[in-house]
Amino acid sequence: MSNPRLNYLVLFLISFLFVCCNKSSNTNIMKNEDELIQKALDIHNRVLTLDTHADTPLRMIQPGFDMSKRHDPRESGSKVDYPRMIEGGLDAIFFAAFVAQDIRDDGGHNRAKNLCLQMIDSIVTSTKRNRDLVGLALNPEDAYSLEKEGKRAIYIGIENGYPIGKDLSNVELYFNKGVRYITLVHSSNNDLADSATDPNGSEHGGLSDFGSEVVKEMNRLGIMVDVSHGNDSLFYDAIALSKAPIIASHSNARAVTNHNRNMTDEMLRLMAKNGGVVQLTMLADYLREAPPNEARDSAIVALRTQMKPFVEMTREEQIAARNAFREINEKYPVPDATVEDVVDHIDHIIKIAGIDHVGIGCDFDGGGGIEGVFDASEVMNITIGLVKRGYSEEEIEKIWGGNLIRVFKEVQEVAKKTKALEA
């Protein structure tokens, strides 16, 4: 006969051992997780971290906006300032002077040029006012020298070639002002090229004749050619024409998320052959496919039709607009993108193009910001995600800055050779 007391004791011991083993297992998992995160943070601190795209100059031209102060992103909408760059361990960034597409005549081009120059001047002024925290960077090596000084490197780009107008001399004007890449087009076609998202479709069949001259001039001067926002034909035209490697400052993989703004596998293979680099962006719609939400889409369209361009709004109007968008998002929530989505795109680009052709371009202050990487203070979570997937420090160094710096150097070498031949 069985002994009830003995049976109870055996069951108790089994239960006790199970709980102890489970607690030990959980403790080990937590310990391993903590060690992994610490490993990632150490790598993040050692490598150069470079973000190739932020629309922060739109905020910098606002009266009273101070880059040296930390802003609450959920109150102000701001995603980048110098304190948050320091918090996130972000060593260098390209601030893009973005001018929205408008009327393509002399008046429109002049207004665009003036606004672009205003934003560029605001960047330069900010670096001078905050020289203890940051420095203006003009060459690839500047990022490393400023990092050694304990400062953040601030580079300048232009998003949308619209401020060039029809005057080729403006390209050199912008170069002399410190611009080191130009995104040829934005959400609508301009006089240089076709956009991936123009509702009227292609106008030039890719690059226009004038756009081709602009690309040649960028090669001559040492300005990186940026094909983000361009349609597929623009990509093929630019990569065939440019004597230097090209970049996509904030684009993702179309095979992972089917969006016209993302790059096909064929494009990725050509980027590898060209020696260029694709910089992953933190914009949710390019990272994951959201389920259809017609009510939300209709509400956003209705709101946008009654809004002025953001740069033309008063501060009060901007706050009201942000609150209106926030109310729509709360009423019609959509699943956010995550760091896992980011690493999925990186995995795919590396599979197709190789480790030397991928980087990071968050698009903060231009729509970028996801769960876990909502603003500049959280960019270290990208590194943690990469370490979790098994990426080495050498690979992470290439992804975070090394690949873009290599392209930047090659672009400058092409410019030197071109000028030597002209001499």
C-alpha positions in Angstrom: 0.0 0.0 0.0 1.2 3.5 -0.7 2.0 5.9 2.1 -0.1 9.1 1.7 2.4 11.1 3.8 5.3 9.8 1.7 3.5 10.6 -1.5 2.8 14.1 -0.3 6.4 14.6 0.6 7.6 13.4 -2.8 5.2 15.7 -4.6 6.3 18.6 -2.3 10.0 17.9 -3.1 9.3 17.7 -6.9 7.4 21.0 -6.7 10.1 22.6 -4.7 12.8 21.5 -7.1 10.7 22.7 -10.1 10.2 26.1 -8.6 13.9 26.4 -7.7 15.0 25.3 -11.1 12.5 27.6 -12.8 13.6 30.6 -10.6 17.3 29.7 -11.4 16.5 29.5 -15.1 14.7 32.9 -15.0 17.6 34.4 -13.1 20.0 33.1 -15.7 17.9 34.5 -18.5 17.7 37.9 -16.8 21.4 37.8 -16.2 22.1 36.9 -19.8 19.8 39.6 -21.0 21.5 42.2 -18.8 24.9 41.1 -20.0 23.8 41.3 -23.7 22.4 44.8 -23.2 25.6 45.9 -21.4 27.7 44.4 -24.3 25.5 46.4 -26.8 25.9 49.6 -24.9 29.6 49.2 -24.7 29.8 48.7 -28.5 27.5 51.6 -29.0 29.8 53.8 -27.0 32.9 52.7 -28.9 31.8 52.9 -32.5 31.0 56.1 -34.4 27.2 56.5 -34.6 26.0 58.6 -37.5 22.4 59.3 -38.5 22.2 60.6 -42.0 18.8 62.3 -41.9 16.9 64.6 -39.6 14.6 67.4 -40.6 15.4 69.3 -37.4 16.3 72.6 -39.2 12.5 73.1 -39.6 12.4 73.6 -35.8 15.7 75.5 -35.6 14.2 78.4 -37.6 11.3 78.7 -35.2 11.7 81.7 -32.8 12.9 80.6 -29.4 13.7 77.0 -30.2 17.0 76.2 -28.4 18.9 73.1 -29.4 20.9 73.2 -26.2 17.8 72.4 -24.1 16.1 69.0 -23.8 12.6 69.0 -25.2 9.8 66.6 -24.4 9.0 64.9 -27.7 5.4 64.2 -26.7 4.7 67.8 -25.8 6.8 69.7 -28.4 6.9 67.1 -31.2 10.7 67.7 -31.4 12.8 64.5 -31.8 16.3 65.9 -31.7 18.3 68.3 -29.6 21.9 68.2 -28.3 21.1 66.8 -24.8 19.1 63.9 -26.4 21.9 63.2 -28.8 24.2 62.8 -25.9 21.7 60.7 -24.0 21.4 58.3 -27.0 25.1 58.2 -27.7 24.5 59.7 -31.2 27.9 61.0 -32.3 27.1 62.6 -35.6 24.0 63.7 -37.6 23.1 65.2 -41.0 20.6 68.0 -40.5 18.6 68.2 -43.7 17.3 71.6 -44.9 13.9 70.5 -46.2 11.8 72.7 -48.4 8.4 71.3 -49.4 7.6 71.3 -53.1 5.7 74.3 -54.4 5.1 76.3 -57.6 7.9 75.7 -60.1 8.4 79.3 -61.3 11.0 82.0 -60.6 9.0 83.2 -57.6 8.6 79.7 -56.1 12.3 78.9 -56.7 13.5 82.1 -55.0 11.3 81.5 -52.0 12.6 78.0 -51.7 16.2 79.2 -52.0 15.7 81.8 -49.3 14.1 79.3 -47.0 16.8 76.8 -47.6 19.6 79.3 -46.9 17.8 80.4 -43.8 17.8 76.8 -42.5 21.5 76.3 -43.4 22.4 79.5 -41.6 20.4 78.4 -38.6 22.5 75.2 -38.4 25.8 77.0 -38.7 24.6 79.6 -36.1 23.6 76.8 -33.7 27.0 75.1 -33.9 28.7 78.4 -33.1 26.5 79.1 -30.1 27.0 75.6 -28.8 30.6 75.0 -29.7 31.2 73.4 -26.3 28.7 70.6 -27.3 28.9 70.3 -31.1 31.0 71.3 -34.2 30.2 71.9 -37.8 31.5 69.0 -39.9 32.5 69.4 -43.6 34.6 66.3 -44.3 34.4 62.6 -43.3 37.3 62.8 -40.9 35.6 65.6 -38.9 33.2 63.2 -37.3 36.1 61.3 -35.7 38.1 64.4 -34.6 35.0 66.0 -33.0 34.2 62.7 -31.2 37.7 62.7 -29.7 37.0 66.2 -28.5 33.8 65.0 -26.8 31.6 66.9 -29.3 28.8 65.9 -31.7 29.4 66.3 -35.4 26.8 68.3 -37.3 26.7 67.8 -41.1 24.4 69.6 -43.5 22.2 68.1 -46.2 19.4 69.4 -48.4 16.2 67.4 -48.8 14.5 68.2 -52.2 16.4 69.7 -55.1 13.6 72.3 -55.5 15.7 75.1 -54.0 18.3 74.7 -56.8 15.6 75.9 -59.1 16.9 76.1 -62.7 20.2 77.7 -61.7 23.1 75.2 -61.7 25.3 77.7 -59.9 23.2 77.2 -56.8 24.7 73.8 -56.3 28.1 75.3 -55.7 26.5 78.0 -53.5 25.1 75.3 -51.3 28.4 73.4 -51.2 30.2 76.5 -50.1 27.6 76.9 -47.3 28.5 73.4 -46.1 26.0 71.1 -47.8 27.4 67.6 -48.3 24.4 65.7 -49.8 21.3 66.7 -51.7 18.2 64.6 -51.9 17.2 65.2 -55.6 13.4 65.1 -55.1 10.8 64.8 -52.4 7.1 63.9 -52.5 6.3 65.5 -55.8 8.2 65.9 -59.1 10.5 68.9 -59.5 12.6 70.3 -62.3 15.4 67.8 -61.5 13.6 64.5 -61.3 10.6 62.3 -60.7 9.3 61.4 -57.2 8.2 58.0 -56.1 5.0 59.4 -54.7 3.8 62.1 -57.2 0.1 61.4 -57.7 0.5 62.4 -61.4 3.2 59.8 -62.0 6.4 60.2 -63.9 7.2 63.5 -65.7 10.8 63.2 -66.8 11.2 59.4 -67.0 13.6 59.7 -64.1 16.2 62.4 -64.2 15.5 65.5 -66.3 18.3 66.9 -68.6 18.8 69.6 -66.0 18.8 67.0 -63.2 21.6 65.1 -65.0 23.7 68.3 -65.1 23.0 68.7 -61.3 24.3 65.2 -60.6 27.5 65.9 -62.6 28.0 69.1 -60.7 27.5 67.3 -57.4 30.2 64.8 -58.5 32.5 67.7 -59.4 32.1 69.4 -56.1 32.0 66.4 -53.8 28.3 66.4 -52.8 26.7 63.0 -52.2 23.9 62.2 -54.6 20.8 61.1 -52.6 18.1 59.1 -54.4 15.6 58.7 -51.4 12.1 59.8 -52.4 12.9 59.3 -56.1 11.0 56.9 -58.4 12.6 53.7 -59.7 13.6 55.4 -63.0 15.4 58.2 -61.1 17.4 55.6 -59.2 18.5 53.8 -62.4 19.4 57.1 -64.1 21.4 58.4 -61.1 23.3 55.3 -60.5 24.2 55.0 -64.2 25.3 58.6 -64.5 27.1 59.3 -61.2 30.9 58.8 -61.3 30.8 58.4 -57.5 28.9 56.0 -55.2 25.4 57.2 -54.4 23.4 57.1 -51.2 19.8 56.6 -50.1 19.8 58.8 -47.0 16.5 57.3 -45.6 15.1 54.3 -47.4 14.2 50.7 -46.7 13.8 47.3 -48.4 10.7 46.8 -50.6 10.8 43.0 -50.3 10.2 43.4 -46.6 7.7 46.2 -46.8 6.0 46.9 -50.2 6.2 50.6 -50.5 7.3 52.7 -53.5 9.7 54.6 -51.3 11.6 51.4 -50.5 14.2 49.8 -52.7 13.8 46.6 -54.7 16.3 43.7 -54.5 17.6 44.7 -57.9 18.3 48.2 -56.7 20.1 46.8 -53.6 22.3 44.7 -55.8 23.1 47.7 -58.0 23.9 49.7 -54.9 26.4 47.1 -53.9 28.0 47.1 -57.4 28.0 51.0 -57.3 29.6 51.0 -53.8 26.8 53.0 -52.4 24.8 52.7 -49.2 21.2 52.5 -48.1 20.4 54.2 -44.8 17.5 52.5 -42.8 14.8 54.9 -41.7 12.6 54.8 -38.6 9.4 55.7 -40.4 6.8 53.1 -39.5 5.0 53.0 -42.9 8.3 52.0 -44.6 9.1 49.4 -41.9 5.9 47.4 -41.6 2.6 47.1 -43.5 -0.2 48.5 -41.3 -3.7 47.0 -41.7 -6.2 49.1 -43.7 -7.8 51.8 -41.7 -10.1 53.8 -44.0 -11.6 55.9 -41.3 -8.2 57.0 -40.1 -7.0 57.8 -43.6 -10.1 59.8 -44.4 -9.7 61.8 -41.1 -6.0 62.6 -41.9 -6.8 63.7 -45.5 -9.6 65.9 -44.2 -7.3 67.5 -41.7 -4.4 68.1 -44.2 -6.7 69.7 -46.7 -7.5 72.5 -44.3 -3.9 72.9 -43.0 -1.3 75.4 -44.2 2.3 74.1 -44.8 3.9 73.5 -41.5 6.6 76.1 -42.0 4.0 78.8 -42.7 2.2 78.1 -39.4 2.5 80.2 -36.3 3.7 78.3 -33.2 0.1 78.1 -31.9 -1.1 76.7 -35.2 1.7 74.1 -35.1 0.7 73.0 -31.6 -3.0 72.8 -32.7 -2.0 70.7 -35.7 0.0 68.3 -33.6 -2.8 67.9 -31.2 -5.3 67.3 -34.1 -3.0 64.5 -35.5 -2.6 63.1 -31.9 -6.4 62.9 -31.5 -6.7 61.0 -34.8 -4.0 58.6 -33.8 -5.7 58.0 -30.4 -9.1 57.5 -32.1 -7.8 55.3 -34.8 -4.7 53.6 -33.4 -2.4 51.6 -35.7 0.3 49.1 -34.6 3.7 50.9 -34.3 6.9 49.6 -35.9 9.5 48.2 -33.7 13.3 47.7 -33.5 12.6 44.1 -34.7 11.2 45.5 -37.9 14.3 47.7 -38.3 16.7 44.7 -37.9 14.5 42.7 -40.3 15.2 45.3 -43.0 18.9 45.4 -42.1 19.1 41.6 -42.3 17.5 41.6 -45.8 19.7 44.4 -47.2 22.8 42.6 -46.0 21.5 39.4 -47.5 21.1 41.0 -50.9 23.8 43.8 -51.0 26.2 42.8 -48.2 27.4 44.3 -44.9 29.1 47.2 -46.6 26.0 48.8 -48.0 23.6 49.6 -45.2 23.4 52.4 -42.6 21.1 54.4 -40.4 19.0 57.5 -41.4 16.2 57.9 -38.8 14.2 60.8 -40.3 13.6 62.3 -36.9 11.5 65.5 -37.1 10.3 64.3 -40.5 8.0 61.5 -39.4 10.6 59.1 -38.0 10.2 57.6 -34.6 9.0 54.1 -33.7 8.5 52.0 -30.5 11.9 51.9 -28.8 13.5 54.5 -31.1 11.0 57.4 -30.6 13.7 60.1 -30.6 17.4 60.6 -30.5 17.7 59.6 -26.9 16.8 56.0 -27.7 19.0 55.2 -30.7 21.1 52.9 -28.6 18.2 50.4 -28.9 19.1 49.9 -32.5 22.5 48.6 -31.4 20.9 46.4 -28.8 18.6 44.9 -31.5 21.7 44.2 -33.7 23.6 42.5 -30.9 20.5 40.3 -30.1 20.6 39.2 -33.8 24.2 38.2 -33.5 26.0 41.1 -35.2 29.6 41.7 -34.3 31.2 45.0 -33.2 32.9 45.2 -36.6 29.6 44.8 -38.4 27.8 47.3 -36.2 30.6 49.8 -36.7 30.0 49.6 -40.5 26.2 49.9 -40.1 26.3 52.8 -37.7 28.8 55.0 -39.6 31.6 53.2 -41.3 29.8 52.5 -44.5 28.6 56.1 -45.0 32.0 57.6 -44.1 33.6 55.3 -46.7 31.1 56.5 -49.4 31.7 60.1 -48.3 35.5 59.7 -48.8 35.0 58.1 -52.2 32.7 61.0 -53.3 35.4 63.4 -52.3 38.1 61.4 -54.1 36.1 61.6 -57.3 35.7 65.3 -56.9 39.5 65.7 -56.4 40.2 63.7 -59.6 37.6 65.6 -61.6 39.1 69.0 -60.5 42.6 67.7 -61.3 41.6 66.9 -64.8 40.0 70.3 -65.2 43.2 72.1 -64.0 
